[in-house]
């Protein structure tokens, strides 16, 4: 255990409490959709800011996530 590990766990717990606080006002049926869309948003932001390549596997995964959201709301 070093200071970086302890700080990492601290940031993780702070993030968890902020997420719970942010979702407090939402309907429970919308939370899984928002969580799933997070993966899609992270993929695009990592492409824009870090230059990460978007492969066919990532695109197929994104399409599966979006199809799941579509089926969930149907």
PDB file of N, H, CA, C and O in Angstrom:
ATOM      1  N   UNK A   1       0.851  -1.186   0.000  1.00  0.00           N
ATOM      2  CA  UNK A   1       0.000   0.000   0.000  1.00  0.00           C
ATOM      3  C   UNK A   1       0.895   1.249   0.000  1.00  0.00           C
ATOM      4  O   UNK A   1       1.783   1.414   0.837  1.00  0.00           O
ATOM      5  N   UNK A   2       0.621   2.098  -0.961  1.00  0.00           N
ATOM      6  H   UNK A   2      -0.100   1.964  -1.640  1.00  0.00           H
ATOM      7  CA  UNK A   2       1.331   3.375  -0.984  1.00  0.00           C
ATOM      8  C   UNK A   2       0.309   4.502  -1.132  1.00  0.00           C
ATOM      9  O   UNK A   2      -0.897   4.260  -1.178  1.00  0.00           O
ATOM     10  N   UNK A   3       0.794   5.696  -1.203  1.00  0.00           N
ATOM     11  H   UNK A   3       1.774   5.893  -1.165  1.00  0.00           H
ATOM     12  CA  UNK A   3      -0.085   6.864  -1.215  1.00  0.00           C
ATOM     13  C   UNK A   3      -0.948   6.910  -2.473  1.00  0.00           C
ATOM     14  O   UNK A   3      -2.079   7.395  -2.425  1.00  0.00           O
ATOM     15  N   UNK A   4      -0.427   6.409  -3.606  1.00  0.00           N
ATOM     16  H   UNK A   4       0.491   6.016  -3.645  1.00  0.00           H
ATOM     17  CA  UNK A   4      -1.203   6.431  -4.852  1.00  0.00           C
ATOM     18  C   UNK A   4      -2.394   5.485  -4.784  1.00  0.00           C
ATOM     19  O   UNK A   4      -3.473   5.799  -5.286  1.00  0.00           O
ATOM     20  N   UNK A   5      -2.196   4.335  -4.165  1.00  0.00           N
ATOM     21  H   UNK A   5      -1.320   4.080  -3.757  1.00  0.00           H
ATOM     22  CA  UNK A   5      -3.298   3.381  -4.028  1.00  0.00           C
ATOM     23  C   UNK A   5      -4.359   3.941  -3.090  1.00  0.00           C
ATOM     24  O   UNK A   5      -5.552   3.842  -3.375  1.00  0.00           O
ATOM     25  N   UNK A   6      -3.949   4.506  -2.012  1.00  0.00           N
ATOM     26  H   UNK A   6      -2.980   4.586  -1.780  1.00  0.00           H
ATOM     27  CA  UNK A   6      -4.898   5.084  -1.047  1.00  0.00           C
ATOM     28  C   UNK A   6      -5.659   6.245  -1.685  1.00  0.00           C
ATOM     29  O   UNK A   6      -6.873   6.361  -1.512  1.00  0.00           O
ATOM     30  N   UNK A   7      -4.955   7.100  -2.419  1.00  0.00           N
ATOM     31  H   UNK A   7      -3.969   7.006  -2.559  1.00  0.00           H
ATOM     32  CA  UNK A   7      -5.632   8.214  -3.107  1.00  0.00           C
ATOM     33  C   UNK A   7      -6.583   7.694  -4.181  1.00  0.00           C
ATOM     34  O   UNK A   7      -7.666   8.248  -4.370  1.00  0.00           O
ATOM     35  N   UNK A   8      -6.187   6.637  -4.882  1.00  0.00           N
ATOM     36  H   UNK A   8      -5.307   6.187  -4.729  1.00  0.00           H
ATOM     37  CA  UNK A   8      -7.063   6.054  -5.905  1.00  0.00           C
ATOM     38  C   UNK A   8      -8.360   5.536  -5.311  1.00  0.00           C
ATOM     39  O   UNK A   8      -9.437   5.788  -5.849  1.00  0.00           O
ATOM     40  N   UNK A   9      -8.261   4.810  -4.198  1.00  0.00           N
ATOM     41  H   UNK A   9      -7.386   4.605  -3.760  1.00  0.00           H
ATOM     42  CA  UNK A   9      -9.475   4.334  -3.538  1.00  0.00           C
ATOM     43  C   UNK A   9     -10.317   5.488  -3.002  1.00  0.00           C
ATOM     44  O   UNK A   9     -11.546   5.437  -3.052  1.00  0.00           O
ATOM     45  N   UNK A  10      -9.668   6.516  -2.496  1.00  0.00           N
ATOM     46  H   UNK A  10      -8.670   6.558  -2.455  1.00  0.00           H
ATOM     47  CA  UNK A  10     -10.406   7.683  -2.011  1.00  0.00           C
ATOM     48  C   UNK A  10     -11.181   8.363  -3.133  1.00  0.00           C
ATOM     49  O   UNK A  10     -12.343   8.729  -2.958  1.00  0.00           O
ATOM     50  N   UNK A  11     -10.539   8.530  -4.281  1.00  0.00           N
ATOM     51  H   UNK A  11      -9.595   8.232  -4.423  1.00  0.00           H
ATOM     52  CA  UNK A  11     -11.218   9.144  -5.422  1.00  0.00           C
ATOM     53  C   UNK A  11     -12.366   8.265  -5.900  1.00  0.00           C
ATOM     54  O   UNK A  11     -13.412   8.771  -6.306  1.00  0.00           O
ATOM     55  N   UNK A  12     -12.171   6.939  -5.853  1.00  0.00           N
ATOM     56  H   UNK A  12     -11.321   6.528  -5.523  1.00  0.00           H
ATOM     57  CA  UNK A  12     -13.239   6.027  -6.272  1.00  0.00           C
ATOM     58  C   UNK A  12     -14.465   6.175  -5.363  1.00  0.00           C
ATOM     59  O   UNK A  12     -15.596   6.219  -5.848  1.00  0.00           O
ATOM     60  N   UNK A  13     -14.241   6.252  -4.045  1.00  0.00           N
ATOM     61  H   UNK A  13     -13.323   6.217  -3.650  1.00  0.00           H
ATOM     62  CA  UNK A  13     -15.378   6.390  -3.133  1.00  0.00           C
ATOM     63  C   UNK A  13     -16.054   7.750  -3.267  1.00  0.00           C
ATOM     64  O   UNK A  13     -17.279   7.846  -3.184  1.00  0.00           O
ATOM     65  N   UNK A  14     -15.272   8.789  -3.472  1.00  0.00           N
ATOM     66  H   UNK A  14     -14.278   8.711  -3.540  1.00  0.00           H
ATOM     67  CA  UNK A  14     -15.863  10.115  -3.693  1.00  0.00           C
ATOM     68  C   UNK A  14     -16.711  10.106  -4.961  1.00  0.00           C
ATOM     69  O   UNK A  14     -17.811  10.657  -4.979  1.00  0.00           O
ATOM     70  N   UNK A  15     -16.201   9.482  -6.017  1.00  0.00           N
ATOM     71  H   UNK A  15     -15.307   9.034  -6.002  1.00  0.00           H
ATOM     72  CA  UNK A  15     -16.948   9.381  -7.272  1.00  0.00           C
ATOM     73  C   UNK A  15     -18.241   8.603  -7.075  1.00  0.00           C
ATOM     74  O   UNK A  15     -19.274   8.963  -7.639  1.00  0.00           O
ATOM     75  N   UNK A  16     -18.192   7.542  -6.278  1.00  0.00           N
ATOM     76  H   UNK A  16     -17.353   7.250  -5.820  1.00  0.00           H
ATOM     77  CA  UNK A  16     -19.395   6.749  -6.025  1.00  0.00           C
ATOM     78  C   UNK A  16     -20.460   7.585  -5.308  1.00  0.00           C
ATOM     79  O   UNK A  16     -21.637   7.530  -5.663  1.00  0.00           O
ATOM     80  N   UNK A  17     -20.050   8.347  -4.312  1.00  0.00           N
ATOM     81  H   UNK A  17     -19.093   8.392  -4.024  1.00  0.00           H
ATOM     82  CA  UNK A  17     -21.023   9.163  -3.588  1.00  0.00           C
ATOM     83  C   UNK A  17     -21.582  10.285  -4.457  1.00  0.00           C
ATOM     84  O   UNK A  17     -22.763  10.615  -4.348  1.00  0.00           O
ATOM     85  N   UNK A  18     -20.760  10.873  -5.310  1.00  0.00           N
ATOM     86  H   UNK A  18     -19.801  10.605  -5.399  1.00  0.00           H
ATOM     87  CA  UNK A  18     -21.250  11.904  -6.218  1.00  0.00           C
ATOM     88  C   UNK A  18     -22.250  11.314  -7.210  1.00  0.00           C
ATOM     89  O   UNK A  18     -23.258  11.944  -7.527  1.00  0.00           O
ATOM     90  N   UNK A  19     -21.970  10.098  -7.700  1.00  0.00           N
ATOM     91  H   UNK A  19     -21.150   9.586  -7.442  1.00  0.00           H
ATOM     92  CA  UNK A  19     -22.888   9.439  -8.628  1.00  0.00           C
ATOM     93  C   UNK A  19     -24.225   9.145  -7.965  1.00  0.00           C
ATOM     94  O   UNK A  19     -25.277   9.380  -8.560  1.00  0.00           O
ATOM     95  N   UNK A  20     -24.193   8.638  -6.746  1.00  0.00           N
ATOM     96  H   UNK A  20     -23.338   8.448  -6.263  1.00  0.00           H
ATOM     97  CA  UNK A  20     -25.438   8.360  -6.020  1.00  0.00           C
ATOM     98  C   UNK A  20     -26.207   9.652  -5.786  1.00  0.00           C
ATOM     99  O   UNK A  20     -27.430   9.677  -5.919  1.00  0.00           O
ATOM    100  N   UNK A  21     -25.511  10.709  -5.444  1.00  0.00           N
ATOM    101  H   UNK A  21     -24.517  10.688  -5.336  1.00  0.00           H
ATOM    102  CA  UNK A  21     -26.163  11.996  -5.224  1.00  0.00           C
ATOM    103  C   UNK A  21     -26.771  12.529  -6.525  1.00  0.00           C
ATOM    104  O   UNK A  21     -27.865  13.093  -6.510  1.00  0.00           O
ATOM    105  N   UNK A  22     -26.065  12.353  -7.653  1.00  0.00           N
ATOM    106  H   UNK A  22     -25.176  11.895  -7.666  1.00  0.00           H
ATOM    107  CA  UNK A  22     -26.562  12.856  -8.937  1.00  0.00           C
ATOM    108  C   UNK A  22     -27.776  12.067  -9.411  1.00  0.00           C
ATOM    109  O   UNK A  22     -28.686  12.639 -10.011  1.00  0.00           O
ATOM    110  N   UNK A  23     -27.803  10.764  -9.152  1.00  0.00           N
ATOM    111  H   UNK A  23     -27.064  10.299  -8.665  1.00  0.00           H
ATOM    112  CA  UNK A  23     -28.917   9.926  -9.606  1.00  0.00           C
ATOM    113  C   UNK A  23     -30.117   9.985  -8.672  1.00  0.00           C
ATOM    114  O   UNK A  23     -31.152   9.386  -8.966  1.00  0.00           O
ATOM    115  N   UNK A  24     -30.003  10.676  -7.582  1.00  0.00           N
ATOM    116  H   UNK A  24     -29.163  11.162  -7.344  1.00  0.00           H
ATOM    117  CA  UNK A  24     -31.076  10.724  -6.599  1.00  0.00           C
ATOM    118  C   UNK A  24     -32.367  11.307  -7.168  1.00  0.00           C
ATOM    119  O   UNK A  24     -33.455  10.892  -6.770  1.00  0.00           O
ATOM    120  N   UNK A  25     -32.267  12.239  -8.069  1.00  0.00           N
ATOM    121  H   UNK A  25     -31.383  12.576  -8.393  1.00  0.00           H
ATOM    122  CA  UNK A  25     -33.448  12.889  -8.617  1.00  0.00           C
ATOM    123  C   UNK A  25     -34.012  12.206  -9.848  1.00  0.00           C
ATOM    124  O   UNK A  25     -35.036  12.640 -10.375  1.00  0.00           O
ATOM    125  N   UNK A  26     -33.368  11.148 -10.319  1.00  0.00           N
ATOM    126  H   UNK A  26     -32.536  10.795  -9.892  1.00  0.00           H
ATOM    127  CA  UNK A  26     -33.822  10.482 -11.540  1.00  0.00           C
ATOM    128  C   UNK A  26     -34.752   9.319 -11.230  1.00  0.00           C
ATOM    129  O   UNK A  26     -34.745   8.764 -10.131  1.00  0.00           O
ATOM    130  N   UNK A  27     -35.543   8.970 -12.220  1.00  0.00           N
ATOM    131  H   UNK A  27     -35.549   9.421 -13.113  1.00  0.00           H
ATOM    132  CA  UNK A  27     -36.377   7.792 -12.124  1.00  0.00           C
ATOM    133  C   UNK A  27     -35.494   6.553 -12.265  1.00  0.00           C
ATOM    134  O   UNK A  27     -34.543   6.553 -13.047  1.00  0.00           O
ATOM    135  N   UNK A  28     -35.803   5.502 -11.514  1.00  0.00           N
ATOM    136  H   UNK A  28     -36.575   5.501 -10.878  1.00  0.00           H
ATOM    137  CA  UNK A  28     -34.957   4.311 -11.520  1.00  0.00           C
ATOM    138  C   UNK A  28     -34.899   3.636 -12.886  1.00  0.00           C
ATOM    139  O   UNK A  28     -33.926   2.938 -13.171  1.00  0.00           O
ATOM    140  N   UNK A  29     -35.892   3.815 -13.727  1.00  0.00           N
ATOM    141  H   UNK A  29     -36.682   4.381 -13.495  1.00  0.00           H
ATOM    142  CA  UNK A  29     -35.868   3.168 -15.039  1.00  0.00           C
ATOM    143  C   UNK A  29     -34.892   3.846 -15.994  1.00  0.00           C
ATOM    144  O   UNK A  29     -34.520   3.252 -17.006  1.00  0.00           O
ATOM    145  N   UNK A  30     -34.469   5.069 -15.702  1.00  0.00           N
ATOM    146  H   UNK A  30     -34.772   5.551 -14.880  1.00  0.00           H
ATOM    147  CA  UNK A  30     -33.540   5.779 -16.576  1.00  0.00           C
ATOM    148  C   UNK A  30     -32.074   5.554 -16.227  1.00  0.00           C
ATOM    149  O   UNK A  30     -31.203   5.784 -17.066  1.00  0.00           O
ATOM    150  N   UNK A  31     -31.791   5.118 -15.035  1.00  0.00           N
ATOM    151  H   UNK A  31     -32.498   4.931 -14.354  1.00  0.00           H
ATOM    152  CA  UNK A  31     -30.407   4.976 -14.586  1.00  0.00           C
ATOM    153  C   UNK A  31     -29.627   3.948 -15.401  1.00  0.00           C
ATOM    154  O   UNK A  31     -28.493   4.246 -15.777  1.00  0.00           O
ATOM    155  N   UNK A  32     -30.155   2.752 -15.704  1.00  0.00           N
ATOM    156  H   UNK A  32     -31.076   2.510 -15.399  1.00  0.00           H
ATOM    157  CA  UNK A  32     -29.363   1.810 -16.515  1.00  0.00           C
ATOM    158  C   UNK A  32     -29.025   2.347 -17.899  1.00  0.00           C
ATOM    159  O   UNK A  32     -27.966   2.038 -18.444  1.00  0.00           O
ATOM    160  N   UNK A  33     -29.906   3.139 -18.461  1.00  0.00           N
ATOM    161  H   UNK A  33     -30.766   3.391 -18.017  1.00  0.00           H
ATOM    162  CA  UNK A  33     -29.647   3.713 -19.778  1.00  0.00           C
ATOM    163  C   UNK A  33     -28.512   4.734 -19.699  1.00  0.00           C
ATOM    164  O   UNK A  33     -27.640   4.763 -20.567  1.00  0.00           O
ATOM    165  N   UNK A  34     -28.524   5.547 -18.691  1.00  0.00           N
ATOM    166  H   UNK A  34     -29.233   5.524 -17.986  1.00  0.00           H
ATOM    167  CA  UNK A  34     -27.475   6.551 -18.531  1.00  0.00           C
ATOM    168  C   UNK A  34     -26.132   5.870 -18.286  1.00  0.00           C
ATOM    169  O   UNK A  34     -25.113   6.293 -18.832  1.00  0.00           O
ATOM    170  N   UNK A  35     -26.124   4.822 -17.472  1.00  0.00           N
ATOM    171  H   UNK A  35     -26.951   4.478 -17.028  1.00  0.00           H
ATOM    172  CA  UNK A  35     -24.886   4.081 -17.231  1.00  0.00           C
ATOM    173  C   UNK A  35     -24.356   3.460 -18.511  1.00  0.00           C
ATOM    174  O   UNK A  35     -23.150   3.484 -18.756  1.00  0.00           O
ATOM    175  N   UNK A  36     -25.237   2.907 -19.329  1.00  0.00           N
ATOM    176  H   UNK A  36     -26.217   2.887 -19.130  1.00  0.00           H
ATOM    177  CA  UNK A  36     -24.816   2.281 -20.581  1.00  0.00           C
ATOM    178  C   UNK A  36     -24.306   3.306 -21.582  1.00  0.00           C
ATOM    179  O   UNK A  36     -23.337   3.055 -22.300  1.00  0.00           O
ATOM    180  N   UNK A  37     -24.947   4.440 -21.628  1.00  0.00           N
ATOM    181  H   UNK A  37     -25.734   4.644 -21.046  1.00  0.00           H
ATOM    182  CA  UNK A  37     -24.488   5.491 -22.544  1.00  0.00           C
ATOM    183  C   UNK A  37     -23.117   6.030 -22.145  1.00  0.00           C
ATOM    184  O   UNK A  37     -22.402   6.593 -22.973  1.00  0.00           O
ATOM    185  N   UNK A  38     -22.759   5.858 -20.893  1.00  0.00           N
ATOM    186  H   UNK A  38     -23.340   5.401 -20.220  1.00  0.00           H
ATOM    187  CA  UNK A  38     -21.441   6.286 -20.435  1.00  0.00           C
ATOM    188  C   UNK A  38     -20.324   5.609 -21.204  1.00  0.00           C
ATOM    189  O   UNK A  38     -19.311   6.243 -21.502  1.00  0.00           O
ATOM    190  N   UNK A  39     -20.486   4.322 -21.535  1.00  0.00           N
ATOM    191  H   UNK A  39     -21.309   3.807 -21.293  1.00  0.00           H
ATOM    192  CA  UNK A  39     -19.464   3.606 -22.294  1.00  0.00           C
ATOM    193  C   UNK A  39     -19.303   4.195 -23.694  1.00  0.00           C
ATOM    194  O   UNK A  39     -18.188   4.303 -24.204  1.00  0.00           O
ATOM    195  N   UNK A  40     -20.404   4.569 -24.302  1.00  0.00           N
ATOM    196  H   UNK A  40     -21.310   4.481 -23.888  1.00  0.00           H
ATOM    197  CA  UNK A  40     -20.355   5.154 -25.645  1.00  0.00           C
ATOM    198  C   UNK A  40     -19.693   6.529 -25.592  1.00  0.00           C
ATOM    199  O   UNK A  40     -18.863   6.850 -26.442  1.00  0.00           O
ATOM    200  N   UNK A  41     -20.048   7.328 -24.617  1.00  0.00           N
ATOM    201  H   UNK A  41     -20.723   7.067 -23.926  1.00  0.00           H
ATOM    202  CA  UNK A  41     -19.483   8.671 -24.476  1.00  0.00           C
ATOM    203  C   UNK A  41     -17.985   8.592 -24.205  1.00  0.00           C
ATOM    204  O   UNK A  41     -17.210   9.363 -24.772  1.00  0.00           O
ATOM    205  N   UNK A  42     -17.572   7.667 -23.344  1.00  0.00           N
ATOM    206  H   UNK A  42     -18.201   7.040 -22.883  1.00  0.00           H
ATOM    207  CA  UNK A  42     -16.151   7.517 -23.032  1.00  0.00           C
ATOM    208  C   UNK A  42     -15.364   7.120 -24.272  1.00  0.00           C
ATOM    209  O   UNK A  42     -14.240   7.584 -24.466  1.00  0.00           O
ATOM    210  N   UNK A  43     -15.943   6.265 -25.118  1.00  0.00           N
ATOM    211  H   UNK A  43     -16.856   5.889 -24.961  1.00  0.00           H
ATOM    212  CA  UNK A  43     -15.250   5.860 -26.330  1.00  0.00           C
ATOM    213  C   UNK A  43     -15.011   7.056 -27.245  1.00  0.00           C
ATOM    214  O   UNK A  43     -13.912   7.215 -27.777  1.00  0.00           O
ATOM    215  N   UNK A  44     -16.018   7.893 -27.436  1.00  0.00           N
ATOM    216  H   UNK A  44     -16.910   7.763 -27.004  1.00  0.00           H
ATOM    217  CA  UNK A  44     -15.850   9.057 -28.303  1.00  0.00           C
ATOM    218  C   UNK A  44     -14.907  10.096 -27.686  1.00  0.00           C
ATOM    219  O   UNK A  44     -14.099  10.696 -28.395  1.00  0.00           O
ATOM    220  N   UNK A  45     -15.005  10.307 -26.389  1.00  0.00           N
ATOM    221  H   UNK A  45     -15.662   9.819 -25.813  1.00  0.00           H
ATOM    222  CA  UNK A  45     -14.113  11.279 -25.744  1.00  0.00           C
ATOM    223  C   UNK A  45     -12.664  10.804 -25.756  1.00  0.00           C
ATOM    224  O   UNK A  45     -11.751  11.615 -25.907  1.00  0.00           O
ATOM    225  N   UNK A  46     -12.444   9.502 -25.597  1.00  0.00           N
ATOM    226  H   UNK A  46     -13.186   8.843 -25.474  1.00  0.00           H
ATOM    227  CA  UNK A  46     -11.072   8.991 -25.658  1.00  0.00           C
ATOM    228  C   UNK A  46     -10.512   9.125 -27.066  1.00  0.00           C
ATOM    229  O   UNK A  46      -9.308   9.314 -27.240  1.00  0.00           O
ATOM    230  N   UNK A  47     -11.374   9.030 -28.070  1.00  0.00           N
ATOM    231  H   UNK A  47     -12.352   8.877 -27.929  1.00  0.00           H
ATOM    232  CA  UNK A  47     -10.933   9.255 -29.454  1.00  0.00           C
ATOM    233  C   UNK A  47     -10.561  10.724 -29.664  1.00  0.00           C
ATOM    234  O   UNK A  47      -9.540  11.030 -30.280  1.00  0.00           O
ATOM    235  N   UNK A  48     -11.394  11.627 -29.147  1.00  0.00           N
ATOM    236  H   UNK A  48     -12.224  11.379 -28.647  1.00  0.00           H
ATOM    237  CA  UNK A  48     -11.159  13.052 -29.364  1.00  0.00           C
ATOM    238  C   UNK A  48      -9.954  13.580 -28.590  1.00  0.00           C
ATOM    239  O   UNK A  48      -9.128  14.304 -29.146  1.00  0.00           O
ATOM    240  N   UNK A  49      -9.849  13.222 -27.318  1.00  0.00           N
ATOM    241  H   UNK A  49     -10.520  12.633 -26.867  1.00  0.00           H
ATOM    242  CA  UNK A  49      -8.825  13.815 -26.468  1.00  0.00           C
ATOM    243  C   UNK A  49      -7.521  13.028 -26.427  1.00  0.00           C
ATOM    244  O   UNK A  49      -6.451  13.624 -26.298  1.00  0.00           O
ATOM    245  N   UNK A  50      -7.585  11.703 -26.532  1.00  0.00           N
ATOM    246  H   UNK A  50      -8.454  11.219 -26.636  1.00  0.00           H
ATOM    247  CA  UNK A  50      -6.380  10.892 -26.394  1.00  0.00           C
ATOM    248  C   UNK A  50      -5.943  10.230 -27.689  1.00  0.00           C
ATOM    249  O   UNK A  50      -4.902   9.574 -27.729  1.00  0.00           O
ATOM    250  N   UNK A  51      -6.728  10.393 -28.752  1.00  0.00           N
ATOM    251  H   UNK A  51      -7.574  10.926 -28.719  1.00  0.00           H
ATOM    252  CA  UNK A  51      -6.357   9.812 -30.024  1.00  0.00           C
ATOM    253  C   UNK A  51      -6.452   8.298 -30.065  1.00  0.00           C
ATOM    254  O   UNK A  51      -5.799   7.654 -30.886  1.00  0.00           O
ATOM    255  N   UNK A  52      -7.255   7.731 -29.192  1.00  0.00           N
ATOM    256  H   UNK A  52      -7.785   8.254 -28.525  1.00  0.00           H
ATOM    257  CA  UNK A  52      -7.413   6.276 -29.161  1.00  0.00           C
ATOM    258  C   UNK A  52      -8.154   5.815 -30.411  1.00  0.00           C
ATOM    259  O   UNK A  52      -9.108   6.456 -30.852  1.00  0.00           O
ATOM    260  N   UNK A  53      -7.706   4.701 -30.976  1.00  0.00           N
ATOM    261  H   UNK A  53      -6.931   4.180 -30.618  1.00  0.00           H
ATOM    262  CA  UNK A  53      -8.317   4.203 -32.203  1.00  0.00           C
ATOM    263  C   UNK A  53      -9.640   3.505 -31.905  1.00  0.00           C
ATOM    264  O   UNK A  53      -9.776   2.792 -30.911  1.00  0.00           O
ATOM    265  N   UNK A  54     -10.599   3.725 -32.780  1.00  0.00           N
ATOM    266  H   UNK A  54     -10.489   4.304 -33.587  1.00  0.00           H
ATOM    267  CA  UNK A  54     -11.889   3.047 -32.678  1.00  0.00           C
ATOM    268  C   UNK A  54     -11.850   1.871 -33.648  1.00  0.00           C
ATOM    269  O   UNK A  54     -11.854   2.054 -34.865  1.00  0.00           O
ATOM    270  N   UNK A  55     -11.812   0.681 -33.099  1.00  0.00           N
ATOM    271  H   UNK A  55     -11.808   0.533 -32.110  1.00  0.00           H
ATOM    272  CA  UNK A  55     -11.725  -0.525 -33.917  1.00  0.00           C
ATOM    273  C   UNK A  55     -13.115  -1.046 -34.240  1.00  0.00           C
ATOM    274  O   UNK A  55     -14.119  -0.558 -33.722  1.00  0.00           O
ATOM    275  N   UNK A  56     -13.149  -2.065 -35.121  1.00  0.00           N
ATOM    276  H   UNK A  56     -12.333  -2.461 -35.541  1.00  0.00           H
ATOM    277  CA  UNK A  56     -14.436  -2.670 -35.465  1.00  0.00           C
ATOM    278  C   UNK A  56     -15.066  -3.324 -34.255  1.00  0.00           C
ATOM    279  O   UNK A  56     -16.289  -3.298 -34.112  1.00  0.00           O
ATOM    280  N   UNK A  57     -14.273  -3.905 -33.388  1.00  0.00           N
ATOM    281  H   UNK A  57     -13.280  -3.926 -33.504  1.00  0.00           H
ATOM    282  CA  UNK A  57     -14.822  -4.541 -32.183  1.00  0.00           C
ATOM    283  C   UNK A  57     -15.486  -3.505 -31.275  1.00  0.00           C
ATOM    284  O   UNK A  57     -16.539  -3.764 -30.693  1.00  0.00           O
ATOM    285  N   UNK A  58     -14.870  -2.349 -31.162  1.00  0.00           N
ATOM    286  H   UNK A  58     -14.014  -2.139 -31.635  1.00  0.00           H
ATOM    287  CA  UNK A  58     -15.458  -1.282 -30.346  1.00  0.00           C
ATOM    288  C   UNK A  58     -16.749  -0.770 -30.974  1.00  0.00           C
ATOM    289  O   UNK A  58     -17.726  -0.511 -30.270  1.00  0.00           O
ATOM    290  N   UNK A  59     -16.754  -0.624 -32.293  1.00  0.00           N
ATOM    291  H   UNK A  59     -15.961  -0.835 -32.864  1.00  0.00           H
ATOM    292  CA  UNK A  59     -17.972  -0.177 -32.969  1.00  0.00           C
ATOM    293  C   UNK A  59     -19.099  -1.196 -32.819  1.00  0.00           C
ATOM    294  O   UNK A  59     -20.250  -0.823 -32.593  1.00  0.00           O
ATOM    295  N   UNK A  60     -18.772  -2.473 -32.944  1.00  0.00           N
ATOM    296  H   UNK A  60     -17.837  -2.777 -33.128  1.00  0.00           H
ATOM    297  CA  UNK A  60     -19.796  -3.515 -32.764  1.00  0.00           C
ATOM    298  C   UNK A  60     -20.317  -3.487 -31.335  1.00  0.00           C
ATOM    299  O   UNK A  60     -21.520  -3.621 -31.109  1.00  0.00           O
ATOM    300  N   UNK A  61     -19.419  -3.315 -30.368  1.00  0.00           N
ATOM    301  H   UNK A  61     -18.442  -3.206 -30.552  1.00  0.00           H
ATOM    302  CA  UNK A  61     -19.854  -3.212 -28.979  1.00  0.00           C
ATOM    303  C   UNK A  61     -20.749  -2.017 -28.744  1.00  0.00           C
ATOM    304  O   UNK A  61     -21.731  -2.108 -28.007  1.00  0.00           O
ATOM    305  N   UNK A  62     -20.418  -0.892 -29.367  1.00  0.00           N
ATOM    306  H   UNK A  62     -19.620  -0.818 -29.965  1.00  0.00           H
ATOM    307  CA  UNK A  62     -21.247   0.301 -29.231  1.00  0.00           C
ATOM    308  C   UNK A  62     -22.623   0.082 -29.843  1.00  0.00           C
ATOM    309  O   UNK A  62     -23.628   0.516 -29.280  1.00  0.00           O
ATOM    310  N   UNK A  63     -22.678  -0.590 -30.993  1.00  0.00           N
ATOM    311  H   UNK A  63     -21.861  -0.942 -31.451  1.00  0.00           H
ATOM    312  CA  UNK A  63     -23.962  -0.881 -31.631  1.00  0.00           C
ATOM    313  C   UNK A  63     -24.791  -1.815 -30.751  1.00  0.00           C
ATOM    314  O   UNK A  63     -26.005  -1.645 -30.641  1.00  0.00           O
ATOM    315  N   UNK A  64     -24.150  -2.789 -30.129  1.00  0.00           N
ATOM    316  H   UNK A  64     -23.164  -2.927 -30.218  1.00  0.00           H
ATOM    317  CA  UNK A  64     -24.878  -3.697 -29.231  1.00  0.00           C
ATOM    318  C   UNK A  64     -25.439  -2.935 -28.034  1.00  0.00           C
ATOM    319  O   UNK A  64     -26.575  -3.173 -27.623  1.00  0.00           O
ATOM    320  N   UNK A  65     -24.652  -2.024 -27.477  1.00  0.00           N
ATOM    321  H   UNK A  65     -23.730  -1.831 -27.811  1.00  0.00           H
ATOM    322  CA  UNK A  65     -25.128  -1.211 -26.351  1.00  0.00           C
ATOM    323  C   UNK A  65     -26.314  -0.353 -26.775  1.00  0.00           C
ATOM    324  O   UNK A  65     -27.317  -0.283 -26.066  1.00  0.00           O
ATOM    325  N   UNK A  66     -26.202   0.296 -27.923  1.00  0.00           N
ATOM    326  H   UNK A  66     -25.387   0.240 -28.500  1.00  0.00           H
ATOM    327  CA  UNK A  66     -27.292   1.154 -28.392  1.00  0.00           C
ATOM    328  C   UNK A  66     -28.539   0.340 -28.733  1.00  0.00           C
ATOM    329  O   UNK A  66     -29.655   0.800 -28.492  1.00  0.00           O
ATOM    330  N   UNK A  67     -28.369  -0.867 -29.293  1.00  0.00           N
ATOM    331  H   UNK A  67     -27.462  -1.240 -29.489  1.00  0.00           H
ATOM    332  CA  UNK A  67     -29.523  -1.737 -29.544  1.00  0.00           C
ATOM    333  C   UNK A  67     -30.182  -2.156 -28.233  1.00  0.00           C
ATOM    334  O   UNK A  67     -31.407  -2.225 -28.138  1.00  0.00           O
ATOM    335  N   UNK A  68     -29.361  -2.433 -27.228  1.00  0.00           N
ATOM    336  H   UNK A  68     -28.366  -2.377 -27.305  1.00  0.00           H
ATOM    337  CA  UNK A  68     -29.909  -2.781 -25.917  1.00  0.00           C
ATOM    338  C   UNK A  68     -30.720  -1.648 -25.317  1.00  0.00           C
ATOM    339  O   UNK A  68     -31.770  -1.880 -24.718  1.00  0.00           O
ATOM    340  N   UNK A  69     -30.239  -0.428 -25.475  1.00  0.00           N
ATOM    341  H   UNK A  69     -29.386  -0.239 -25.962  1.00  0.00           H
ATOM    342  CA  UNK A  69     -30.983   0.738 -24.976  1.00  0.00           C
ATOM    343  C   UNK A  69     -32.291   0.875 -25.741  1.00  0.00           C
ATOM    344  O   UNK A  69     -33.337   1.153 -25.155  1.00  0.00           O
ATOM    345  N   UNK A  70     -32.225   0.678 -27.061  1.00  0.00           N
ATOM    346  H   UNK A  70     -31.376   0.452 -27.537  1.00  0.00           H
ATOM    347  CA  UNK A  70     -33.436   0.776 -27.871  1.00  0.00           C
ATOM    348  C   UNK A  70     -34.470  -0.269 -27.452  1.00  0.00           C
ATOM    349  O   UNK A  70     -35.655   0.042 -27.334  1.00  0.00           O
ATOM    350  N   UNK A  71     -34.029  -1.498 -27.227  1.00  0.00           N
ATOM    351  H   UNK A  71     -33.066  -1.751 -27.323  1.00  0.00           H
ATOM    352  CA  UNK A  71     -34.928  -2.567 -26.807  1.00  0.00           C
ATOM    353  C   UNK A  71     -35.486  -2.276 -25.405  1.00  0.00           C
ATOM    354  O   UNK A  71     -36.648  -2.566 -25.121  1.00  0.00           O
ATOM    355  N   UNK A  72     -34.655  -1.705 -24.544  1.00  0.00           N
ATOM    356  H   UNK A  72     -33.711  -1.469 -24.775  1.00  0.00           H
ATOM    357  CA  UNK A  72     -35.083  -1.394 -23.173  1.00  0.00           C
ATOM    358  C   UNK A  72     -36.208  -0.364 -23.170  1.00  0.00           C
ATOM    359  O   UNK A  72     -37.139  -0.465 -22.371  1.00  0.00           O
ATOM    360  N   UNK A  73     -36.129   0.614 -24.049  1.00  0.00           N
ATOM    361  H   UNK A  73     -35.373   0.696 -24.698  1.00  0.00           H
ATOM    362  CA  UNK A  73     -37.154   1.651 -24.066  1.00  0.00           C
ATOM    363  C   UNK A  73     -38.374   1.293 -24.917  1.00  0.00           C
ATOM    364  O   UNK A  73     -39.388   1.988 -24.855  1.00  0.00           O
ATOM    365  N   UNK A  74     -38.294   0.239 -25.698  1.00  0.00           N
ATOM    366  H   UNK A  74     -37.470  -0.325 -25.749  1.00  0.00           H
ATOM    367  CA  UNK A  74     -39.444  -0.172 -26.515  1.00  0.00           C
ATOM    368  C   UNK A  74     -40.469  -0.757 -25.660  1.00  0.00           C
ATOM    369  O   UNK A  74     -41.521  -1.169 -26.150  1.00  0.00           O
TER     370      UNK A  74
END
